[in-house]
């Protein structure tokens, strides 16, 4: 059965363990000749099992992403591959081929007719920038051939450029007789340009990014001043009161949110830091009983 389950959705053999586990799960809830008028699960537990939650192994699943795990414009669900049932809960085991992670979720929508394109997954490349360029053995004549053709009408002041990159390797005496000969490798001007361009593109992704945690923000004086301003505002408004933590309870954590405020020209005019509580960790009846948010309609203002 496990082999057929893998073949039906063209899944790799690496999922044989999940396929066997799922096959056993289904066999225990299917009629068998060894047990009269009952399934193995019913004979063992005394209760007739439900099959409403049964889904096709290897089908596409869309799991709901909680509000605290996404932004307003992000997708509300993520695409996964269904690989089995969780033994400790009523959730489904879902695999994300993009990062190799497995999650357990109950809020799932299935597309049992579709399957993941595993062949395209293997061929997919994640090298967004050609950061590492392979060196080639070229002669000075080949280097000159890479230069663009210049017409007499084009006047260009060549920038000061360093000498061709040489990499010398000397044989170690531990591998035999020492040699004074050196091996030179020349990189073309085109390769040097591409390497520099790739690094510049890589830095452009993070040059104007906002810190994601306190450790990154505290290294910048602008963000430290913004956090000091937030703490002073909290103390001025008496936002909180220090109290002893009741026994058997855990304090709800807080998190820093950092945002750059920009003007119409895209220039940063203010560094804003906000200290917020992780409200999604609160439990109803323990940390709070009622939820109240004052909201006014525009007509009443």
N, C-alpha and C positions, 0 to 999 in steps of 0.2 A: 504493500500500500504506500509506503513512504517513497519508493521509487516513482510510482505513478503520480504522486502529489508533486514531486519535484519536476517531472517531465511535463506535467500539464501546464505549468507556468514558466517553463524554461529557467528554473532557478538553479544557481550554482550548487555544486556538491557540498560546499562549505555549510549548507543549511541542513545536512542530513540529520543532525541531532534534533533540530527543531521539528523536522518532518516526522521522525520516529516518535517523538513525544506527542505530537498532534495526532498521529495515527493511533497511538495507544489511547489517547483521550477519547477519540471517536469510537474505537472498538469497545471500550467500557460502557458506552452509551448506545450500543447497537445490539439487536437481537443476535443470539448465538445458540447453537445446538447444545452446548454444555449446560445451559440454564433454561429450564422450561418456563415459557410464558413470562420471561423477565430478562432484563439486561444485567450484565455483571454489576453495574453501579447500583441498580435497584436491589439486587440480591445482597449486596454488601451493606448498603445504608438503610434499606427498607423503604425508601422513597423513590417514586418514579422520576427520573431525571427529565429536565426540560431541554428541548433542542431548538428553542427559538433563537438562541444566541449563536448557533453554529454558522460559520462562514467558510468560504472557500479558501483553502491554504494558498498563500502567495498572491492573493488579490490585492488591489490597491485600496488603501485606507486613508481617510482624511481625519486626522485627530484635531480636536479643538484646542486652540492655544489660549490659555487664561489671559485675562486682561493685564495682569502684572508682568506677563512675559512678552508683551508686544506694545507697539506704539499705535496711535489712532489710525494711521493709514496702512499699517501692516495687515497682512492676510490673517483672517481669523482661524485658519486651519493650516496644517502642514501635511505634506504628502508622505505616506509611509507604505511599507509592505507588511501585510499581516503574516505572522509566523507562529501563532499559537495562542494558547490561553494561559492566563496566570493562575497558578495553583493556590495562591493565598488571597485572591480577591476575585471579583466578577469582571475584571478588566481584560483587555486584549493586549497581547504582546506585539508590538509594532517595531519594525526595523527601518532606520533611515539610511538608505544607501549612500547618501551624500557625505555623511560624517561617521557612519558605522555605529551609531548609538541605538540602543534599544530602550523603549519606554513602555510603560503600562498605562493604558487609558481606557475609560469607559464611554466617554463622549466621542464616538467614532461614527463616521459615515463610510460605507463600503461601496466600491465599484467592482463587483465580483466578476464582471466580464473582462475587465482590463487587467493587464499585467505589466510589470516593470521591464523596461528595455535594458536587459543586463549587458548585451553586447555593446550598446552605446556607452554604458557606464564604464566598461573596461577601456574603451578607446578615448574617453574624455580626458582632456589634459587640464591641469589646474595651474599651469605656468602662465600667469597673467602677463608677466613681463620677462623678457629674455635676460634675466639677471646674470646668469652664468653663461658666458659665451665660450664655446670650445675654441681652443687655439689651433691654428693651422700652420704648418711649416710652409712658408712662402719665401721667395727670394726677393731682394730689393726691386728687381724688374717687375715682379708680380704686384708689389705694393704700388708702383707707379701706374700700373694698368688700372688700379681702382680709382685713381683720381679722375674727377670729371673733366671733360673737354672744355677748354677755355678759349673763347674767341678773342682776337686782338681788341675788339671794342669793349670787352668787359674788363674794367679796372677793379682790382680787389687787393686790399692790403692784407697780406697773410698775417694772422695772429702769431705771436711767439709760441712755437710748439716745441715740446721736448723731443729729444732723440727717440728713435724707434725703441719700443719696449723690448728689452733683452732679458731672457731668463737663462741663467747659467746653472748647470748642475755638474758638480765634481764628484767623481767616483770615490767612495770611501775606501780607506786602506783595508778595512775589514773584509772587503769583497775581492781583494787581490791587490795587484800593484797599483800604486797611486798614479794618476795620469794628470797631466797639466792641461790637457785638451778640454775645452768647454764647448757645450752644445748651445747654439743660439736659436731662439724661436722668435720670428717676427710676426707681429700682428698688423693686419692691414688697417689703413685709416678708416675704412668703413666699419670694421669691427670695433675700433676704439670709439667711434662716434655712437654706434648702437649701444655699447656698454654704458657710456655716459648718459645717453638719453633714457635708458631703462632705469638707471638709478634716480635720475631726476623725476621721472614719472612716479616712481615708488615713493619718494619723499613728498610729492604733491598730494598724495592721499591723506597724509597725516599732518601737514603743515598748519592746517586751520581746524583740526579736530578738537572736540571737547573732551576733557578727561572723564573716564568712566568710573573712577573710584577715588577715594581720599588719598591714597598713596601717590597717584599721578598728579593730583591737583596741588598737593602741599609743596611740590617742587617748584611751583611757579608763584612768584610774589603777587601777581594780579589775582590769582585764585585765593591765596591766603588772606588778602585784604577783603575779598568778597565774603569769605567764610567768617572773618571777624565781624564784619558788618551784620551778617545774619544772626550771629550769637548775641551781639549787642541789642538788636531789635527784639529778639526773643526775651531777653532779660528786662528790657524796658517795658514791654507789654505784659509782663508776668504770664507768659504763655504756659509755663509749667510750675509745679510745686514739687520739691524734693520730698520723698516719703520712703518709708521702709517697704521692701518687697515682701508680700505675704509668703509664708512658708508653703512650699509645694508649688509655687508659681514661677514662671519664667518671664523675665522682662521682654517686652516687645521691642525689637531692634529699630534703629533708625538708619537712614541712608541720605547721603548728600546727592543733590541733583545740581548739575552745573550747566549753565547756558550762556552763550554769548549773544548779547543784544547788538544788532547792527542797524545802521541807517540805510537810507535808500540807495546809497552808493556801495553798500556791502562792507563798510568800514565798521570795525568793532567800537562801540561807544560805551559799553558797560559789560562788566563781568558779573554775572548774577549767580549766587549760590543759595540753595534752599535746603534746609534740613527737614526731612519728612519722615513720618513714622511708617513702618511696614504694616499697614492696616490689614493686608490680606492674611497676616498670620494670626489675627484675632479670632477667637472662637466664641460663637454666639452662646450666651448664657454664662460665660466665664469672664470674658473681657468686656462684654457689652450686652445690653438687653434691648436697647432701641437705637435706631439710626435716625438722625435728624439733620437735615441740611436746609438752611433758610434760603428760599428761592423766591424772587420777586418777578412778576411779569412786567414787561415793558410798559403795559398800559397803566399800571398802578404807580409808576414812578413819575 
